């Protein structure tokens, strides 16, 4: 009995506020592999350049013991890179979600610091659909919401299936067009009056 009353009260609050209690949607699981690939490439480039600098510097400057200290720091960075590349993406996926209602778009993300961004549809200017080289190979895409009058004018939503991202973009653009269309003025059935006299 109490459970039914609670459900009814939630529905009444939603109807009063004008918002629908939409559930949050998760990103596609393939985004974990994509994030691991991107992170692995970035770390590989950074660590390779650092290793070359340490090696050349030790030869040219005869660093001696400093070389082994720098090499130990490089190995520590390698361990951090491996942990972050393998362990971090599943956590980022776990705490990433979004929902789209008839009034707002809400995007949540963050592992150490959680962030939830609310985008009113009334401030939405346009939507970009982006697909990088690796995103295409995983069948994923990113929607970027551009807004007006907000602190950050662009909000990305990555990790969507390419066909779903295109459908969401078309759906939101359709909502924007319907909101911007002028409301037709109903014409009166009575004859127009000119100088107080009815014209027949």
Secondary structure as the mmCIF struct_conf table of DSSP 4:
data_model
#
loop_
_struct_conf.conf_type_id
_struct_conf.id
_struct_conf.beg_label_comp_id
_struct_conf.beg_label_asym_id
_struct_conf.beg_label_seq_id
_struct_conf.end_label_comp_id
_struct_conf.end_label_asym_id
_struct_conf.end_label_seq_id
HELX_RH_AL_P HELX_RH_AL_P1 UNK A 2 UNK A 17
TURN_TY1_P TURN_TY1_P1 UNK A 18 UNK A 18
HELX_LH_PP_P HELX_LH_PP_P1 UNK A 22 UNK A 24
STRN STRN1 UNK A 25 UNK A 26
HELX_LH_PP_P HELX_LH_PP_P2 UNK A 27 UNK A 28
TURN_TY1_P TURN_TY1_P2 UNK A 29 UNK A 29
HELX_RH_AL_P HELX_RH_AL_P2 UNK A 30 UNK A 61
TURN_TY1_P TURN_TY1_P3 UNK A 62 UNK A 62
TURN_TY1_P TURN_TY1_P4 UNK A 64 UNK A 64
HELX_RH_AL_P HELX_RH_AL_P3 UNK A 65 UNK A 83
HELX_RH_PI_P HELX_RH_PI_P1 UNK A 84 UNK A 88
HELX_RH_AL_P HELX_RH_AL_P4 UNK A 89 UNK A 94
TURN_TY1_P TURN_TY1_P5 UNK A 95 UNK A 95
STRN STRN2 UNK A 97 UNK A 100
BEND BEND1 UNK A 102 UNK A 103
STRN STRN3 UNK A 104 UNK A 109
BEND BEND2 UNK A 111 UNK A 113
STRN STRN4 UNK A 115 UNK A 120
HELX_RH_3T_P HELX_RH_3T_P1 UNK A 121 UNK A 123
STRN STRN5 UNK A 124 UNK A 130
HELX_RH_AL_P HELX_RH_AL_P5 UNK A 133 UNK A 138
TURN_TY1_P TURN_TY1_P6 UNK A 139 UNK A 139
STRN STRN6 UNK A 140 UNK A 147
BEND BEND3 UNK A 148 UNK A 153
STRN STRN7 UNK A 154 UNK A 161
HELX_RH_AL_P HELX_RH_AL_P6 UNK A 162 UNK A 180
BEND BEND4 UNK A 181 UNK A 181
HELX_LH_PP_P HELX_LH_PP_P3 UNK A 182 UNK A 188
BEND BEND5 UNK A 189 UNK A 190
HELX_LH_PP_P HELX_LH_PP_P4 UNK A 191 UNK A 192
STRN STRN8 UNK A 193 UNK A 194
TURN_TY1_P TURN_TY1_P7 UNK A 195 UNK A 196
STRN STRN9 UNK A 197 UNK A 198
#
